[in-house]
Amino acid sequence: MSLLLVLLVCVLTCCGQLCQKQAVECWKSATLPTRKRKTFGWLALAVAALGLGLLLWLWALQLLPLSVAYPMLSLNFVLMALAAHCFFHETLSRRHMVGIACIVLGVVLLGISL
């Protein structure tokens, strides 16, 4: 249960960051009359996702030792790299992929020790 909670925190944090990126993209591309409304909408979603993620993180810290929970947040790096590739068509180099594999291996090793 607690590991799923940390994973949910990672997903919510990733969603919040994606909404922030989308807000910036809207600000750059939208015309002046709609710029503020679109940007505010994305920023409001970002705050909601990050706020809920924070509350769930506090709950996760009640269930897991910090020395286990905090390193598992490194899954954010994996999720963000993959999401940026999918949603914003950012490139993933071979070095990115090796780094992602190392992070996943580290999280798996942490999970085995529980």
Secondary structure by P-SEA (a helix, b strand, c coil): caaaaaaaaaaaaaaaaaaaaaaaaaaacccccaaaaaaaaaaaaaaaaaaaaaaaaaaaaaccccccccccccaaaaaaaaaaaacccccccaaaaaaaaaaaaaaaaaaaac
